[in-house]
């Protein structure tokens, strides 16, 4: 594991003005994965964009953790359905070209 690819929870709390309990609650519902590096809790930087969306929902829209969980699950379902639709459309093009 490369330490550069991880951001400490403490740094995120300071940067985004969020309590550490927010991250712990996100972890409890399975929205983020927190790992420990050198006795510091960290999040992989690939998850930062989703995390920023969660923080905006929490602060700006006042959505609670359970609401954030529902929204992200629905967004995941939409992405899966879009992929299936594209796959189906590609299959239909085979028959349209005949």
N, C-alpha and C positions, 0 to 999 in steps of 0.2 A: 504494500500500500504506500502510495506517495502522499506525504502530508500536504503538499501544495494543492491537492485536489479536494481538500476538505476545509470547511469553514467552521470555526468554533461557535457553539451556541451562545457563549458570552458575547462574542463580537456581534452576532446577529441581534441579540437583545439590545445592545447599545445602539447599533445602526438603525434598527427599525422601531425602537422604543416599545418593545414587547417584553412581557415577563417570561421567565423561563418555564413557568407552568403552562404557558401557551404551547410551547414546543413539546412538553411532556404529554399534554392532552392530545396533540396531533399524533404523537407516537402511539399512544394508547389505542386510538381508533384506526391505526394503520396507515395514516396518510404520509408519514415520513419515517425514515429510518435514521436513528441516531446511533453513532458508533463512538467508542472511546479511544482516543489516541493520546498517549502521554498524559493520562489522567484528565483529559479534557473531552467533553462531549462535543461531537462534531457532526456536520451534515455534509454529504457530498455536494460539490458545487453544481453538478448536473441538475440537482433538484431545486436550485435557487429560483428559477423562474416560476415554478409551481408554488414554491413557498411564498414568493412575493405576491402572487395572486391570492393565496390564503390570507396573508396579512392584510391586504387591501379589503378583502371581504369582511374580515374581522373588525378592522378599524373604520373603514369608510361606510360600509353597509350594515355594520353591527350584526353580522351573521355569527351565530354561535358555532362551536366546534362541530356539533352534530349536523348543523346546516351546511357547513363547509364539506363535511363528509358526503352528504347527499349530493351536493352540487358536483363534486369531483367524481363520484360514482356515475352520475348521469352523463357528465362530459366524456367519461371513458366509454360508456355505452354508445354515445353518439359517434365517437371516433370509430368504434368497432363496426357500427352500422354503415358508416360512410365507406369504410374499407370493403365491406361486403357488397355494397352498391356498386362501387367502382369495379370490383371483380366481376360482378354479374353483367355490368355494361360491357366490359371487355369480352366476356364470353358471347354476348349477343352480337357483337360486331363481327364475329366470325361468320355467323349465319347471314348477316345483312350484306356482306361482301359477295356472297354467292350469286 
